[in-house]
Amino acid sequence: MRTKEEYYEDTLKNRALLESQEVLDCSCPYSRCEWHGKCRECVALHRYHAEHLPCCLQPLLREKITVLAGCCEMETTSRVKESEKFREYVKEQDAVRGKGRQI
């Protein structure tokens, strides 16, 4: 178990990490997604709908789950990603209907 001092040192390291743009950049491959770069909103929506993890978190868990599945003599498969055409369609419909997010 960590001591209070170790916890504080870890907090300082995390604060330093958050000053790095590399850590803050959105790693989602869907750069045209309405929530790209708005990680707090993206994660909140994924939590609410509870359908799947955001793309940025999937690689973190895929490796661990694959090892666990192997212990149970199971296999894992990747989910088919939605087309970028869908995201373009949303933008087109927003323009037609006068909706969408104001940035």
Secondary structure, DSSP 8 states (H G I E B T S, - for coil): ---HHHHHHHHHHHHHHTT-HHHHS---S-TTSTTTT-HHHHHHHHHHH-SS--TTTHHHHHHHHHHHHHHTT----------HHHHHHHHHHHHHHT-S---
